[in-house]
Amino acid sequence: MRKIVIAVSGVPGAGKTTYARFIAEEYKLR
C-alpha cells in the first residue's frame, strides 16, 4: 500500500489514469 501512496505523491494530474491502473494491478495481485 505504501507504493500506492508514493505513486500518488509523485503523480500530478495527468498521471491519474496510470495511477488508477496501478491500483487495479495491486488489487488483482492481492
Summary of the structure (lengths in Angstrom):
residues: 30
radius of gyration: 8.9
end to end distance: 10.7
largest distance: 26.1
contacts: 55
relative contact order: 0.19
helix: 77%
strand: 0%
